[in-house]
Amino acid sequence: MASEEEIRRQINDLYEAYRRREITKADYNLRRKEILRNGIGIQKTTNTGNNAAACNTDKADKYKCYKMGWHKFLIYFGLWAAALLYVTIGINYITGKAYLSQGYDTIEQVEKMYRIVKGLKIADVIYGAILIGLGALAIVTRFRLAGLKKKAPMMLWILNGVSLAVGIIFNIIQYNLNKEYMSVKDTNLFGAGLVGSVLPGAILLIINVFYYKNRKELFE
């Protein structure tokens, strides 16, 4: 009767053969079951890392083979919060209320500013509408990730990437529309502000890409 170590070694060898495309997935599944069946009863192979070879081929069991803390944070809080934030900020830009926290006391003052800074209101409305759309995408992405649906990580990367790109573009447009009327026209100051606003989004995108690439088997 094979030891647990021997069973694990056989399954690892079998998985490597599957990974090299020497056998099909169906053959891998069948042979793996035979190894377990011929071992000590039907032992449940454990794995504390990201070695999917030692995990059951069922998604629910594979899920247990990975550290999924960040994934759970995203589906239970992060993406819900992001959706709410996108929609709130989007509505504030469409209505002009975003400027009430930027030195303007009333909407009337904001409207006067819009009459002076030509094109800014149109840019704000478009930006706000895109943010609301991103809020909807965040909710859809949340349910796709929670269900371990195929290409769900790609949706998250698209969400992060579009949010980052739109933020950069809007900041540039806003600066160019406002620079005639700004008392401070230091481009270095603008550059520092732009980096400060987009850097967190860029870091988040990088984290999500590497995190889910290491768990891609869950979404096949």
Rosetta blueprint (number, residue, H / E / L):
1 M L
2 A L
3 S L
4 E H
5 E H
6 E H
7 I H
8 R H
9 R H
10 Q H
11 I H
12 N H
13 D H
14 L H
15 Y H
16 E H
17 A H
18 Y H
19 R H
20 R L
21 R L
22 E L
23 I L
24 T L
25 K H
26 A H
27 D H
28 Y H
29 N H
30 L H
31 R H
32 R H
33 K H
34 E H
35 I H
36 L H
37 R H
38 N L
39 G L
40 I L
41 G L
42 I L
43 Q L
44 K L
45 T L
46 T L
47 N L
48 T L
49 G L
50 N L
51 N L
52 A H
53 A H
54 A H
55 C L
56 N L
57 T L
58 D L
59 K H
60 A H
61 D H
62 K H
63 Y H
64 K L
65 C L
66 Y L
67 K L
68 M L
69 G H
70 W H
71 H H
72 K H
73 F H
74 L H
75 I H
76 Y H
77 F H
78 G H
79 L H
80 W H
81 A H
82 A H
83 A H
84 L H
85 L H
86 Y H
87 V H
88 T H
89 I H
90 G H
91 I H
92 N H
93 Y H
94 I H
95 T H
96 G L
97 K H
98 A H
99 Y H
100 L H
101 S H
102 Q L
103 G L
104 Y L
105 D L
106 T L
107 I H
108 E H
109 Q H
110 V H
111 E H
112 K H
113 M H
114 Y H
115 R H
116 I H
117 V L
118 K L
119 G L
120 L H
121 K H
122 I H
123 A H
124 D H
125 V H
126 I H
127 Y H
128 G H
129 A H
130 I H
131 L H
132 I H
133 G H
134 L H
135 G H
136 A H
137 L H
138 A H
139 I H
140 V H
141 T H
142 R H
143 F H
144 R H
145 L H
146 A H
147 G L
148 L L
149 K L
150 K L
151 K L
152 A H
153 P H
154 M H
155 M H
156 L H
157 W H
158 I H
159 L H
160 N H
161 G H
162 V H
163 S H
164 L H
165 A H
166 V H
167 G H
168 I H
169 I H
170 F H
171 N H
172 I H
173 I H
174 Q H
175 Y H
176 N H
177 L H
178 N H
179 K L
180 E L
181 Y L
182 M L
183 S L
184 V L
185 K L
186 D L
187 T H
188 N H
189 L H
190 F H
191 G H
192 A H
193 G H
194 L H
195 V H
196 G H
197 S H
198 V H
199 L H
200 P H
201 G H
202 A H
203 I H
204 L H
205 L H
206 I H
207 I H
208 N H
209 V H
210 F H
211 Y H
212 Y H
213 K H
214 N L
215 R L
216 K H
217 E H
218 L H
219 F H
220 E L
